[in-house]
Amino acid sequence: MGARRIGEGQTALVTGASGGIGLELARCFAKDGYNLVVVARSADTLVNVAADLAGECQVDAVAIACDLGRPDAGATLAAELDARGIAIDVLVNNAAYGMAGAFTVTDRQAQLGMVDLNMRALVELTHIYWSRLLAKNKGGVLNVASTGAFQPVPLMAVYCATNPDYSRGGVKLAADAA
Ligand SMILES: NC(=O)c1ccc[n+]([C@@H]2O[C@H](COP(=O)([O-])OP(=O)(O)OC[C@H]3O[C@@H](n4cnc5c(N)ncnc54)[C@H](OP(=O)(O)O)[C@@H]3O)[C@@H](O)[C@H]2O)c1
């Protein structure tokens, strides 16, 4: 019999898990035995990701297609998970996008979309789950961000501004936990 894996009996919710860094983070958690909830907009891709990781790592994996850039998407997602009886132990806020270009000529909705996804959805999901994790005194939140958070980058002002500096965020969360 294999050794018990650290994540067994726990569930990690990974946003933006249909590809890129989110997919690899989901794989890391699954290898550690965590069951998965994978979230992104691409429903078909997500279903395949969930099936592949479940088979590869012998965990349960649920795919939920959701546009987290929409208002209240986080609350809607949490309500769906509650309805299915799925409790979250680790929240991975990974979904985000960036666009480059001169501020005044780039599409306004695309600029605002970064605010909605990179910041609003992250804050909403963290606000929902952080208090639940504190109540259990167990679990964690992993926020994926760019080093662009620490510096101004020409032509990517909004992307950099929507990547919070977690050296400060960490202090706030630690203070909450105290
Ligand atoms: N790549 C880099 O060089 C780099 C560097 C520093 C930091 N990061 C950070 O790493 C994270 C992941 O980046 P990545 O390069 O892996 O990105 P990526 O390859 O573009 O993947 C983004 C993921 O987010 C999902 N997503 C996009 N919009 C969404 C929405 N509205 N609602 C729900 N899901 C959405 C995408 O799936 P769908 O399209 O199916 O929705 C995809 O699964 C981001 O937070 C990014 O800021 C990346």
PDBQT file of the ligand as one rigid body, heavy atoms in Angstrom, charges set to zero:
ROOT
HETATM    1  N1  LIG A 201       2.452  33.309 -18.003  1.00  0.00    +0.000 N 
HETATM    2  C1  LIG A 201       3.271  34.143 -17.365  1.00  0.00    +0.000 C 
HETATM    3  O1  LIG A 201       4.364  34.485 -17.840  1.00  0.00    +0.000 OA
HETATM    4  C2  LIG A 201       2.869  34.695 -16.021  1.00  0.00    +0.000 A 
HETATM    5  C3  LIG A 201       3.814  35.448 -15.321  1.00  0.00    +0.000 A 
HETATM    6  C4  LIG A 201       3.486  35.948 -14.068  1.00  0.00    +0.000 A 
HETATM    7  C5  LIG A 201       2.233  35.691 -13.531  1.00  0.00    +0.000 A 
HETATM    8  N2  LIG A 201       1.336  34.952 -14.242  1.00  0.00    +0.000 N 
HETATM    9  C6  LIG A 201       0.034  34.738 -13.624  1.00  0.00    +0.000 C 
HETATM   10  O2  LIG A 201      -0.239  33.356 -13.661  1.00  0.00    +0.000 OA
HETATM   11  C7  LIG A 201      -1.639  33.155 -13.758  1.00  0.00    +0.000 C 
HETATM   12  C8  LIG A 201      -1.926  32.215 -14.905  1.00  0.00    +0.000 C 
HETATM   13  O3  LIG A 201      -1.328  32.742 -16.065  1.00  0.00    +0.000 OA
HETATM   14  P1  LIG A 201      -1.165  31.834 -17.366  1.00  0.00    +0.000 P 
HETATM   15  O4  LIG A 201      -0.057  32.404 -18.150  1.00  0.00    +0.000 OA
HETATM   16  O5  LIG A 201      -1.137  30.401 -17.009  1.00  0.00    +0.000 OA
HETATM   17  O6  LIG A 201      -2.530  32.203 -18.126  1.00  0.00    +0.000 OA
HETATM   18  P2  LIG A 201      -3.251  31.429 -19.336  1.00  0.00    +0.000 P 
HETATM   19  O7  LIG A 201      -2.389  30.377 -19.913  1.00  0.00    +0.000 OA
HETATM   20  O8  LIG A 201      -3.787  32.495 -20.226  1.00  0.00    +0.000 OA
HETATM   21  O9  LIG A 201      -4.464  30.721 -18.584  1.00  0.00    +0.000 OA
HETATM   22  C9  LIG A 201      -5.454  31.501 -17.972  1.00  0.00    +0.000 C 
HETATM   23  C10 LIG A 201      -6.490  30.602 -17.381  1.00  0.00    +0.000 C 
HETATM   24  O10 LIG A 201      -7.521  31.435 -16.832  1.00  0.00    +0.000 OA
HETATM   25  C11 LIG A 201      -8.760  31.079 -17.443  1.00  0.00    +0.000 C 
HETATM   26  N3  LIG A 201      -9.582  32.266 -17.570  1.00  0.00    +0.000 N 
HETATM   27  C12 LIG A 201      -9.351  33.349 -18.354  1.00  0.00    +0.000 A 
HETATM   28  N4  LIG A 201     -10.359  34.207 -18.247  1.00  0.00    +0.000 NA
HETATM   29  C13 LIG A 201     -11.253  33.653 -17.386  1.00  0.00    +0.000 A 
HETATM   30  C14 LIG A 201     -12.515  34.062 -16.881  1.00  0.00    +0.000 A 
HETATM   31  N5  LIG A 201     -13.094  35.232 -17.260  1.00  0.00    +0.000 N 
HETATM   32  N6  LIG A 201     -13.178  33.257 -16.016  1.00  0.00    +0.000 NA
HETATM   33  C15 LIG A 201     -12.622  32.085 -15.647  1.00  0.00    +0.000 A 
HETATM   34  N7  LIG A 201     -11.431  31.640 -16.078  1.00  0.00    +0.000 NA
HETATM   35  C16 LIG A 201     -10.748  32.421 -16.954  1.00  0.00    +0.000 A 
HETATM   36  C17 LIG A 201      -8.372  30.475 -18.791  1.00  0.00    +0.000 C 
HETATM   37  O11 LIG A 201      -9.353  29.559 -19.263  1.00  0.00    +0.000 OA
HETATM   38  P3  LIG A 201     -10.568  29.963 -20.219  1.00  0.00    +0.000 P 
HETATM   39  O12 LIG A 201      -9.988  30.786 -21.324  1.00  0.00    +0.000 OA
HETATM   40  O13 LIG A 201     -11.106  28.654 -20.627  1.00  0.00    +0.000 OA
HETATM   41  O14 LIG A 201     -11.532  30.715 -19.359  1.00  0.00    +0.000 OA
HETATM   42  C18 LIG A 201      -7.131  29.695 -18.392  1.00  0.00    +0.000 C 
HETATM   43  O15 LIG A 201      -7.495  28.486 -17.764  1.00  0.00    +0.000 OA
HETATM   44  C19 LIG A 201      -2.267  34.540 -13.891  1.00  0.00    +0.000 C 
HETATM   45  O16 LIG A 201      -2.695  34.972 -12.621  1.00  0.00    +0.000 OA
HETATM   46  C20 LIG A 201      -1.115  35.403 -14.375  1.00  0.00    +0.000 C 
HETATM   47  O17 LIG A 201      -1.267  36.752 -13.999  1.00  0.00    +0.000 OA
HETATM   48  C21 LIG A 201       1.627  34.464 -15.459  1.00  0.00    +0.000 A 
ENDROOT
TORSDOF 0
